[in-house]
């Protein structure tokens, strides 16, 4: 308990306001269509995913939330493949006095999102802690190919790829500000498939456009997951 008491004064007020219990009753629906030739490093095909949530029957949550992403991959000459990914989402409350708890908001930035920023580093911060937003979008273009040697040399070419990327996106709490301050980053790195279940990325990212308050991460980044921007 002494550790909690010592930490409490260091918490920003905007974060302390979110302490306590939140009760939510909701109905969720998720639709996914995946026609890619590989779910980790696709070279052709597409994927569409839409998640929706309606909350407000009981409890203190009163909103509709929609979040979706779409990606398209295609093969190019010289052994290259291109993947274009787009994401967007919004949260709409049914009352002007309703608040969206911080645990329900969107966050943006990091190795799996807009690279070149720390995790959840895009958007409003309070004392270095992200506050999230109600609207977000992101677009990523990646060019990738096998390592430039035979896949039979140590077997590395079978599960490692080189890639270069361009990411852009934004996170806001007002829809009118969503397109006003796009963040942009570029970079390149190495993709490593692990047992065909997830992938790791080791990238060097360079933020080109960012806003005051963002926490940028210029340099090497490490990420692990399934779906990347």
C-alpha positions in Angstrom: 0.0 0.0 0.0 2.9 2.3 0.6 3.9 2.0 -3.0 0.5 3.0 -4.1 0.4 6.0 -1.8 3.9 7.1 -3.1 2.8 6.8 -6.7 -0.6 8.5 -6.3 0.7 12.2 -6.2 2.7 11.5 -9.3 -0.4 10.6 -11.3 -1.7 13.5 -13.5 -5.1 14.8 -12.5 -6.6 13.8 -15.8 -5.5 10.2 -15.2 -6.6 10.2 -11.5 -10.1 11.2 -12.6 -10.4 7.9 -14.3 -9.7 5.8 -11.1 -12.6 3.8 -9.8 -15.1 1.3 -11.2 -16.8 1.4 -14.6 -19.7 -0.9 -15.4 -20.6 -1.7 -19.0 -23.3 -3.8 -20.6 -22.9 -4.1 -24.4 -23.6 -6.0 -27.5 -20.7 -6.7 -29.8 -20.4 -7.9 -33.4 -17.2 -8.7 -35.4 -16.9 -9.4 -39.1 -13.7 -10.6 -40.7 -13.0 -11.8 -44.2 -9.4 -12.9 -44.9 -8.4 -14.0 -48.4 -4.6 -13.4 -48.1 -2.1 -16.1 -49.1 -0.3 -15.6 -45.8 -1.7 -14.0 -42.6 1.7 -12.6 -41.5 3.6 -11.6 -44.7 1.0 -11.7 -47.5 2.0 -11.2 -51.1 -1.5 -11.2 -52.5 -5.1 -11.1 -51.4 -7.1 -8.9 -49.0 -8.4 -8.8 -45.5 -11.4 -6.8 -44.1 -12.3 -6.6 -40.4 -15.0 -4.5 -38.7 -15.8 -4.5 -35.0 -18.9 -2.8 -33.6 -20.1 -2.3 -30.1 -23.4 -0.9 -28.7 -23.3 0.0 -24.9 -25.9 1.7 -22.8 -28.5 -0.8 -21.6 -27.2 -0.7 -18.0 -24.1 0.7 -16.3 -22.3 4.0 -16.9 -21.2 3.3 -20.5 -23.4 4.9 -23.1 -22.0 4.8 -26.6 -21.6 3.1 -30.0 -18.1 2.2 -31.0 -17.0 1.1 -34.5 -13.4 0.1 -35.5 -12.3 -1.4 -38.8 -9.3 -2.1 -40.9 -8.7 -3.3 -44.5 -5.6 -4.4 -46.2 -4.6 -5.3 -49.8 -1.5 -7.1 -50.9 -0.1 -7.6 -54.4 3.0 -9.0 -56.0 5.5 -6.7 -57.8 8.5 -7.3 -60.1 11.9 -8.2 -58.7 10.4 -10.4 -56.0 8.8 -7.5 -54.2 5.3 -7.4 -52.7 3.3 -4.4 -51.6 0.7 -4.2 -48.7 -1.6 -1.2 -48.2 -3.4 -1.1 -44.9 -6.0 1.4 -43.7 -7.6 1.7 -40.2 -10.3 4.0 -38.8 -12.7 4.1 -35.9 -15.0 6.3 -33.8 -16.8 6.4 -30.5 -20.1 8.3 -30.3 -21.9 8.9 -27.1 -25.7 9.2 -26.9 -25.6 12.1 -24.4 -23.5 15.3 -24.4 -22.9 14.7 -20.7 -21.6 11.1 -21.1 -17.9 10.5 -20.6 -16.0 7.8 -22.3 -13.7 6.1 -19.8 -10.0 6.0 -20.7 -10.2 2.2 -20.9 -12.7 2.5 -23.7 -10.8 5.1 -25.9 -8.6 4.5 -28.9 -4.8 4.8 -28.7 -2.4 5.3 -31.6 1.4 5.0 -32.1 4.0 2.4 -31.6 5.5 -0.6 -33.5 2.2 -2.1 -34.5 0.5 1.3 -35.3 2.1 4.5 -36.6 5.8 3.6 -36.2 8.3 6.1 -35.1 6.3 6.9 -32.0 6.4 5.3 -28.6 3.5 3.0 -27.8 0.3 5.1 -27.5 2.5 8.1 -28.1 0.2 9.9 -30.6 -2.3 12.4 -29.2 -3.0 14.2 -25.9 -0.8 13.4 -22.9 -1.0 14.2 -19.2 2.3 14.0 -17.4 3.7 11.7 -20.0 0.7 9.4 -19.9 -1.6 9.0 -22.9 -5.2 10.0 -22.6 -6.5 8.4 -25.8 -9.1 9.7 -28.2 -12.5 9.1 -29.7 -11.6 9.2 -33.4 -8.6 7.7 -35.2 -7.3 6.8 -38.6 -4.1 5.3 -40.0 -2.7 4.3 -43.4 0.4 2.2 -44.0 2.2 1.2 -47.1 4.9 -1.6 -46.9 7.2 -3.0 -49.6 8.8 -6.3 -48.6 10.7 -9.1 -50.1 12.7 -12.2 -49.1 16.3 -11.7 -48.0 18.5 -11.4 -51.1 19.9 -15.0 -50.9 18.6 -18.5 -51.3 16.1 -19.6 -48.7 18.1 -22.8 -48.4 21.1 -21.0 -46.8 20.6 -21.8 -43.1 16.8 -21.7 -43.9 16.7 -17.9 -43.1 15.0 -16.9 -46.3 12.0 -19.0 -45.4 10.9 -16.8 -42.4 12.7 -13.5 -42.8 11.9 -10.6 -45.0 13.2 -7.1 -45.6 10.7 -4.2 -45.8 10.4 -0.5 -46.1 7.3 1.4 -44.9 5.5 4.7 -44.8 2.9 5.3 -42.1 0.5 8.1 -41.4 -2.4 8.6 -39.0 -4.0 10.7 -36.3 -5.9 10.5 -33.1 -8.3 13.1 -31.7 -11.3 13.6 -29.5 -13.0 16.0 -31.9 -13.8 14.9 -35.5 -13.1 18.3 -37.0 -9.5 18.1 -35.8 -8.8 14.5 -37.1 -7.3 15.5 -40.5 -5.6 18.7 -39.3 -2.5 17.2 -37.7 -1.5 14.0 -39.6 1.5 12.2 -38.3 3.9 10.7 -40.9 6.9 8.4 -40.5 9.1 6.3 -42.8 11.6 3.6 -42.2 12.8 0.1 -42.9 13.6 -3.1 -41.1 13.5 -6.9 -40.8 10.4 -9.1 -40.5 10.8 -12.4 -38.7 8.0 -15.0 -38.8 7.8 -17.2 -35.6 6.2 -20.6 -36.1 3.6 -19.1 -38.5 1.7 -17.8 -35.5 3.1 -14.2 -35.1 5.8 -12.0 -36.4 8.5 -9.8 -35.0 9.7 -6.6 -36.5 13.1 -4.8 -35.9 12.8 -1.4 -37.6 14.6 1.9 -37.9 11.9 4.6 -38.0 12.1 8.3 -38.7 9.1 10.5 -37.8 8.6 13.3 -40.4 5.5 15.0 -39.1 4.4 15.1 -35.4 2.4 17.3 -33.1 3.3 19.0 -29.8 2.8 16.5 -27.0 3.5 13.4 -29.1 6.2 11.1 -27.8 8.4 10.3 -30.8 10.8 7.4 -31.0 13.4 8.2 -33.6 15.6 5.2 -34.1 15.2 1.4 -33.6 11.9 -0.1 -32.6 11.0 -3.7 -31.8 7.5 -5.0 -32.2 5.7 -8.3 -31.9 2.2 -9.2 -33.0 0.0 -10.3 -35.9 -1.6 -7.2 -37.5 0.7 -4.3 -38.2 -0.1 -1.0 -40.0 
